[in-house]
């Protein structure tokens, strides 16, 4: 799921976004600068084209200074574009950084601001209170209707993202290249169909607060217009000859507009790319695509969930493994290493203290400190958990999606004591 843009909720007016602030030297490392050219495929000029071209130049730019010293994940501030460099409002908190770039302690992690409509308040933050936490189902998720055969059929509920005053999420069937739709939990927990035929899995937000989707229907990463649901592919092909992606699964967005997305073949048994990879898309207007890492990397199998640490210096990738990658200034990745040896997972989210929430499995959601120590597990009433996001007016409401049948699938929620990112 995305990470991140620096946006602030303007009550009923949508988003105002600010660029990320680099932590001060005493509390972490400095912000990144610039982005380099990458050989690969690009969107060939038009966002809707999806055709690939070789050796396109990247168009990046450095994350700039965030307002108020808050670390943010994206975009233009409410008062204008931020200039690159140090934050104007103060130093990073005591958290520091681990070897993988994440803050070293949940209690004092960096004051982050996050993707789509949210800015972390200034820290320090308490350690997440996980003991005894249980997420209960949001009634009516998913709706009992013909799409899921009155909840009798298996469906996979995925990709939660908090946008404005609502939670959006995908529901797909169990078929190959399955039908999928985007559902919405609005104010008062009213559940509705936002996009009837989205073909989507993971959802995220770009630096302008637009909804993005990993779309297995056409193998694209697409911008989704709301309301209405019109999809505009940003990229849909890679390689020579240009070949559609397998089944884009999850995605996250850096504050300069760089997108990382996973492309396993879970929803497409034909596996047109003949490999399961993590890709990087450079910022617009070029949108050059390159392989960030793949299943051929030593010990790395089937990339699935994707998320960034609050300071954007670590990319977490789950799947058959639970890995972390150092994020370079130009958006490329360093060599991956185990975040938690022997662990696996599905969708993930981080809180403002840099703690990582990992879905996947019948046990619920595992919560790890930035150093990889298991803090605890949040249980649910439902089936196999698939993804997680923070939302609500204070972003302290944790939402968990789960797949299953006979009503075990759906969205589950619990209130936390630490705010977190909206996907």
ZAZA-500894 format. One record per residue (C-alpha): residue number from 0; residue in three letters; x, y, z. Coordinates in steps of 0.5 Angstrom, whole numbers, plus 500, padded with zeros to 3 digits. Layout:
BEGIN
SITE   seq   type    c1    c2    c3
SITE   NUM    Ala     X     Y     Z
...
This chain:
BEGIN
SITE   seq   type    c1    c2    c3
SITE     0    Unk   500   500   500
SITE     1    Unk   502   507   499
SITE     2    Unk   507   511   503
SITE     3    Unk   507   517   503
SITE     4    Unk   505   524   502
SITE     5    Unk   505   529   506
SITE     6    Unk   498   532   507
SITE     7    Unk   494   535   512
SITE     8    Unk   486   534   513
SITE     9    Unk   483   541   512
SITE    10    Unk   476   539   515
SITE    11    Unk   471   538   509
SITE    12    Unk   476   541   504
SITE    13    Unk   480   535   502
SITE    14    Unk   488   535   503
SITE    15    Unk   494   540   503
SITE    16    Unk   500   537   502
SITE    17    Unk   507   538   505
SITE    18    Unk   514   536   503
SITE    19    Unk   518   531   508
SITE    20    Unk   522   534   513
SITE    21    Unk   529   531   513
SITE    22    Unk   531   529   521
SITE    23    Unk   536   533   524
SITE    24    Unk   543   530   524
SITE    25    Unk   542   528   532
SITE    26    Unk   536   524   531
SITE    27    Unk   537   521   524
SITE    28    Unk   540   522   517
SITE    29    Unk   539   528   513
SITE    30    Unk   534   528   507
SITE    31    Unk   535   525   500
SITE    32    Unk   536   529   494
SITE    33    Unk   535   529   487
SITE    34    Unk   533   523   483
SITE    35    Unk   537   519   478
SITE    36    Unk   536   517   471
SITE    37    Unk   534   509   470
SITE    38    Unk   534   505   465
SITE    39    Unk   527   501   464
SITE    40    Unk   520   503   461
SITE    41    Unk   516   509   461
SITE    42    Unk   509   511   460
SITE    43    Unk   511   514   454
SITE    44    Unk   508   521   455
SITE    45    Unk   501   520   456
SITE    46    Unk   498   517   463
SITE    47    Unk   493   513   460
SITE    48    Unk   498   510   455
SITE    49    Unk   501   505   459
SITE    50    Unk   506   503   453
SITE    51    Unk   513   502   455
SITE    52    Unk   519   506   452
SITE    53    Unk   526   504   454
SITE    54    Unk   531   508   458
SITE    55    Unk   527   514   460
SITE    56    Unk   530   519   464
SITE    57    Unk   527   520   471
SITE    58    Unk   524   526   473
SITE    59    Unk   525   526   481
SITE    60    Unk   526   532   485
SITE    61    Unk   528   532   492
SITE    62    Unk   523   532   498
SITE    63    Unk   523   539   501
SITE    64    Unk   523   542   507
SITE    65    Unk   516   540   511
SITE    66    Unk   513   545   515
SITE    67    Unk   513   545   522
SITE    68    Unk   519   540   522
SITE    69    Unk   514   534   521
SITE    70    Unk   517   529   517
SITE    71    Unk   512   528   511
SITE    72    Unk   511   523   505
SITE    73    Unk   509   528   500
SITE    74    Unk   507   534   496
SITE    75    Unk   506   541   496
SITE    76    Unk   505   545   502
SITE    77    Unk   499   549   504
SITE    78    Unk   503   555   503
SITE    79    Unk   506   553   496
SITE    80    Unk   512   548   494
SITE    81    Unk   517   547   499
SITE    82    Unk   524   548   498
SITE    83    Unk   529   542   498
SITE    84    Unk   533   542   505
SITE    85    Unk   532   541   512
SITE    86    Unk   526   542   516
SITE    87    Unk   524   549   518
SITE    88    Unk   521   547   525
SITE    89    Unk   526   543   529
SITE    90    Unk   530   537   530
SITE    91    Unk   528   530   529
SITE    92    Unk   526   526   536
SITE    93    Unk   530   522   540
SITE    94    Unk   529   516   536
SITE    95    Unk   535   516   531
SITE    96    Unk   535   511   526
SITE    97    Unk   537   503   525
SITE    98    Unk   541   500   520
SITE    99    Unk   535   500   516
SITE   100    Unk   534   507   516
SITE   101    Unk   528   506   521
SITE   102    Unk   527   510   527
SITE   103    Unk   530   506   533
SITE   104    Unk   524   506   538
SITE   105    Unk   517   506   538
SITE   106    Unk   516   511   544
SITE   107    Unk   520   516   541
SITE   108    Unk   520   515   533
SITE   109    Unk   520   521   528
SITE   110    Unk   515   525   528
SITE   111    Unk   512   523   521
SITE   112    Unk   507   526   516
SITE   113    Unk   504   521   512
SITE   114    Unk   500   519   505
SITE   115    Unk   494   522   503
SITE   116    Unk   491   527   508
SITE   117    Unk   495   526   514
SITE   118    Unk   501   529   518
SITE   119    Unk   503   526   524
SITE   120    Unk   503   530   530
SITE   121    Unk   510   532   534
SITE   122    Unk   513   526   538
SITE   123    Unk   515   523   542
SITE   124    Unk   510   517   541
SITE   125    Unk   508   512   546
SITE   126    Unk   509   505   545
SITE   127    Unk   503   502   542
SITE   128    Unk   499   498   547
SITE   129    Unk   497   492   543
SITE   130    Unk   496   487   549
SITE   131    Unk   489   485   549
SITE   132    Unk   487   489   543
SITE   133    Unk   482   486   539
SITE   134    Unk   479   488   532
SITE   135    Unk   471   488   531
SITE   136    Unk   468   487   525
SITE   137    Unk   465   494   521
SITE   138    Unk   458   491   520
SITE   139    Unk   456   491   512
SITE   140    Unk   463   490   510
SITE   141    Unk   463   487   505
SITE   142    Unk   455   488   503
SITE   143    Unk   451   482   502
SITE   144    Unk   450   482   495
SITE   145    Unk   450   478   488
SITE   146    Unk   458   480   488
SITE   147    Unk   460   475   493
SITE   148    Unk   453   471   493
SITE   149    Unk   450   473   499
SITE   150    Unk   457   472   502
SITE   151    Unk   457   465   501
SITE   152    Unk   463   465   496
SITE   153    Unk   470   467   498
SITE   154    Unk   472   474   497
SITE   155    Unk   479   477   498
SITE   156    Unk   478   484   502
SITE   157    Unk   484   488   501
SITE   158    Unk   488   495   500
SITE   159    Unk   485   499   505
SITE   160    Unk   486   507   505
SITE   161    Unk   483   513   509
SITE   162    Unk   481   518   504
SITE   163    Unk   478   525   507
SITE   164    Unk   473   522   512
SITE   165    Unk   472   515   509
SITE   166    Unk   476   508   508
SITE   167    Unk   476   505   501
SITE   168    Unk   478   498   500
SITE   169    Unk   478   493   495
SITE   170    Unk   474   486   494
SITE   171    Unk   475   481   489
SITE   172    Unk   473   474   488
SITE   173    Unk   477   468   488
SITE   174    Unk   478   467   480
SITE   175    Unk   484   468   476
SITE   176    Unk   484   476   474
SITE   177    Unk   478   476   478
SITE   178    Unk   473   481   478
SITE   179    Unk   474   487   483
SITE   180    Unk   470   493   486
SITE   181    Unk   472   499   491
SITE   182    Unk   468   499   497
SITE   183    Unk   467   505   502
SITE   184    Unk   466   506   509
SITE   185    Unk   463   513   510
SITE   186    Unk   461   517   516
SITE   187    Unk   457   513   521
SITE   188    Unk   460   507   518
SITE   189    Unk   455   507   512
SITE   190    Unk   458   502   507
SITE   191    Unk   457   503   499
SITE   192    Unk   460   501   493
SITE   193    Unk   465   507   490
SITE   194    Unk   467   503   484
SITE   195    Unk   463   497   481
SITE   196    Unk   468   494   476
SITE   197    Unk   475   497   479
SITE   198    Unk   479   490   478
SITE   199    Unk   484   493   484
SITE   200    Unk   487   490   489
SITE   201    Unk   492   495   493
SITE   202    Unk   490   502   494
SITE   203    Unk   494   508   496
SITE   204    Unk   495   516   495
SITE   205    Unk   499   520   490
SITE   206    Unk   502   526   493
SITE   207    Unk   496   530   491
SITE   208    Unk   491   526   495
SITE   209    Unk   489   522   488
SITE   210    Unk   487   515   489
SITE   211    Unk   492   510   486
SITE   212    Unk   490   503   485
SITE   213    Unk   494   496   483
SITE   214    Unk   490   493   478
SITE   215    Unk   490   486   476
SITE   216    Unk   485   487   471
SITE   217    Unk   489   490   466
SITE   218    Unk   496   490   469
SITE   219    Unk   497   497   471
SITE   220    Unk   498   502   476
SITE   221    Unk   492   507   475
SITE   222    Unk   489   513   478
SITE   223    Unk   482   512   480
SITE   224    Unk   478   518   479
SITE   225    Unk   473   519   485
SITE   226    Unk   467   520   484
SITE   227    Unk   466   516   478
SITE   228    Unk   471   511   478
SITE   229    Unk   475   512   472
SITE   230    Unk   481   509   471
SITE   231    Unk   487   512   468
SITE   232    Unk   493   508   467
SITE   233    Unk   500   511   469
SITE   234    Unk   504   504   467
SITE   235    Unk   502   498   465
SITE   236    Unk   507   494   461
SITE   237    Unk   515   493   462
SITE   238    Unk   520   490   458
SITE   239    Unk   522   489   451
SITE   240    Unk   517   487   447
SITE   241    Unk   513   491   452
SITE   242    Unk   509   486   456
SITE   243    Unk   503   487   461
SITE   244    Unk   505   486   468
SITE   245    Unk   503   480   472
SITE   246    Unk   498   482   477
SITE   247    Unk   500   489   481
SITE   248    Unk   498   487   488
SITE   249    Unk   501   493   493
SITE   250    Unk   504   500   492
SITE   251    Unk   507   506   496
SITE   252    Unk   509   513   494
SITE   253    Unk   515   517   496
SITE   254    Unk   514   524   498
SITE   255    Unk   517   526   491
SITE   256    Unk   512   522   487
SITE   257    Unk   516   515   486
SITE   258    Unk   512   509   487
SITE   259    Unk   514   502   489
SITE   260    Unk   509   497   487
SITE   261    Unk   509   489   488
SITE   262    Unk   507   484   482
SITE   263    Unk   507   477   484
SITE   264    Unk   502   473   480
SITE   265    Unk   497   471   485
SITE   266    Unk   491   474   481
SITE   267    Unk   494   472   474
SITE   268    Unk   497   465   473
SITE   269    Unk   499   466   466
SITE   270    Unk   505   470   469
SITE   271    Unk   506   474   463
SITE   272    Unk   513   477   466
SITE   273    Unk   515   470   467
SITE   274    Unk   518   473   474
SITE   275    Unk   515   476   480
SITE   276    Unk   518   483   482
SITE   277    Unk   518   489   486
SITE   278    Unk   518   495   481
SITE   279    Unk   520   503   482
SITE   280    Unk   516   508   478
SITE   281    Unk   520   515   478
SITE   282    Unk   516   521   479
SITE   283    Unk   512   525   473
SITE   284    Unk   512   527   468
SITE   285    Unk   517   521   465
SITE   286    Unk   515   515   470
SITE   287    Unk   520   511   468
SITE   288    Unk   520   504   470
SITE   289    Unk   525   499   473
SITE   290    Unk   526   493   477
SITE   291    Unk   527   495   484
SITE   292    Unk   528   487   486
SITE   293    Unk   526   481   484
SITE   294    Unk   524   474   486
SITE   295    Unk   531   472   483
SITE   296    Unk   534   476   489
SITE   297    Unk   538   471   494
SITE   298    Unk   533   469   499
SITE   299    Unk   527   474   497
SITE   300    Unk   521   471   494
SITE   301    Unk   514   473   492
SITE   302    Unk   514   481   494
SITE   303    Unk   507   482   496
SITE   304    Unk   506   488   501
SITE   305    Unk   510   494   501
SITE   306    Unk   510   500   505
SITE   307    Unk   515   506   507
SITE   308    Unk   518   508   514
SITE   309    Unk   516   515   516
SITE   310    Unk   523   518   515
SITE   311    Unk   522   514   508
SITE   312    Unk   529   511   509
SITE   313    Unk   527   504   509
SITE   314    Unk   522   500   505
SITE   315    Unk   519   494   508
SITE   316    Unk   517   489   503
SITE   317    Unk   513   483   505
SITE   318    Unk   511   476   502
SITE   319    Unk   514   469   503
SITE   320    Unk   519   474   507
SITE   321    Unk   519   480   511
SITE   322    Unk   525   484   508
SITE   323    Unk   527   491   509
SITE   324    Unk   531   495   504
SITE   325    Unk   535   502   505
SITE   326    Unk   532   507   500
SITE   327    Unk   537   511   497
SITE   328    Unk   537   519   495
SITE   329    Unk   535   517   488
SITE   330    Unk   530   512   490
SITE   331    Unk   534   506   488
SITE   332    Unk   534   501   493
SITE   333    Unk   540   498   497
SITE   334    Unk   541   491   498
SITE   335    Unk   535   487   502
SITE   336    Unk   536   484   509
SITE   337    Unk   531   480   514
SITE   338    Unk   527   485   518
SITE   339    Unk   525   479   522
SITE   340    Unk   528   473   520
SITE   341    Unk   523   467   518
SITE   342    Unk   517   472   518
SITE   343    Unk   512   473   512
SITE   344    Unk   506   477   511
SITE   345    Unk   501   481   507
SITE   346    Unk   499   488   507
SITE   347    Unk   503   493   512
SITE   348    Unk   502   500   515
SITE   349    Unk   506   504   520
SITE   350    Unk   505   508   526
SITE   351    Unk   508   515   527
SITE   352    Unk   513   512   532
SITE   353    Unk   515   508   526
SITE   354    Unk   512   501   529
SITE   355    Unk   510   496   523
SITE   356    Unk   504   493   523
SITE   357    Unk   504   486   519
SITE   358    Unk   497   483   516
SITE   359    Unk   497   476   514
SITE   360    Unk   495   469   517
SITE   361    Unk   489   467   522
SITE   362    Unk   492   470   528
SITE   363    Unk   491   477   526
SITE   364    Unk   496   483   525
SITE   365    Unk   503   483   528
SITE   366    Unk   506   489   531
SITE   367    Unk   514   490   531
SITE   368    Unk   518   496   533
SITE   369    Unk   523   499   528
SITE   370    Unk   528   494   530
SITE   371    Unk   524   488   529
SITE   372    Unk   522   486   536
SITE   373    Unk   515   483   536
SITE   374    Unk   511   488   541
SITE   375    Unk   505   483   540
SITE   376    Unk   499   481   536
SITE   377    Unk   492   484   535
SITE   378    Unk   487   479   534
SITE   379    Unk   480   479   530
SITE   380    Unk   474   476   529
SITE   381    Unk   475   474   522
SITE   382    Unk   478   470   517
SITE   383    Unk   485   471   514
SITE   384    Unk   488   478   515
SITE   385    Unk   490   481   508
SITE   386    Unk   492   489   510
SITE   387    Unk   492   494   515
SITE   388    Unk   491   502   515
SITE   389    Unk   490   508   520
SITE   390    Unk   484   512   519
SITE   391    Unk   479   516   523
SITE   392    Unk   479   524   525
SITE   393    Unk   485   523   529
SITE   394    Unk   488   517   525
SITE   395    Unk   488   512   531
SITE   396    Unk   483   508   529
SITE   397    Unk   486   501   526
SITE   398    Unk   483   498   520
SITE   399    Unk   484   491   518
SITE   400    Unk   482   487   512
SITE   401    Unk   481   480   512
SITE   402    Unk   479   475   506
SITE   403    Unk   474   469   507
SITE   404    Unk   467   466   506
SITE   405    Unk   461   466   510
SITE   406    Unk   462   473   513
SITE   407    Unk   469   472   515
SITE   408    Unk   471   476   510
SITE   409    Unk   471   484   511
SITE   410    Unk   474   490   515
SITE   411    Unk   475   490   522
SITE   412    Unk   477   496   527
SITE   413    Unk   480   497   534
SITE   414    Unk   482   504   537
SITE   415    Unk   490   505   538
SITE   416    Unk   494   509   542
SITE   417    Unk   498   512   537
SITE   418    Unk   496   515   530
SITE   419    Unk   499   512   524
SITE   420    Unk   499   512   516
SITE   421    Unk   492   512   512
SITE   422    Unk   495   506   508
